[in-house]
């Protein structure tokens, strides 16, 4: 099983514009092993003006409107109904149309957090709440400030770049994150996640984001709490998705130290 995020962006889409994938992403669903599920558990947008985001796809309800949600300014909350994911098909293209800012140069984003049941050759350890409760022995935070780029994911920064306090050869569950300034998303990437990105919306609401992956499990019934081993920390990186204002984002990742397997 794996989690992954895909992100699209538009520039000044006052009348509506189709999003392009940010560098490194594709708006087409990955190929999977036959019979395995692909689910979109969360979808959110960050707009610089009141507007909307629309998702259409070949296997959706219809290809005219599909799913459309309204956006207010700088509030990147999940717009899907908890516990009712979007069922996707392998190699299905997603078309995202965003209506937002009319100011030249303003960038608006939309992201989809995907759950893959069986990606060929890629596997992430994902826990459910019961497993987390039985294995967790300590809570801790990893903090840093991430400098954004104009479009898409910022340059990667090692999880231990600012402080290297993780215990050797120890498994850690990623519960969520909080940010010091609103952004579109904060992400973590590494070999323990199949080199895919896990992501938390960059909303200024600690109660909403601090246990993001825990609440995804509780709403979906699927294992969604990602785990990494501190032995991989030299290859685990943090990044942020921010708009063209390029404001640095303080982020605190909430982790749980796990007992030895």
Protein Blocks (a to p, Z undefined) as FASTA:
>chain_A
ZZdddddddehilnopaddddehiacbdcdddehiacddfbdcdddfbdcddddddfklm
blklopacdddehiacdfbdehiacdddehiacdddddddfbehiacddddddddfbdgh
iacddddfklmmmmpcbdcdddddddddfehjdddddfklmpccbcehiacddfbdcdfb
dcfbdcdddfkloopacdddfbdbfklmmmmmmmmmmmnopafbdcddfklmmmcccddd
ddfkopacdddddddddddZZ
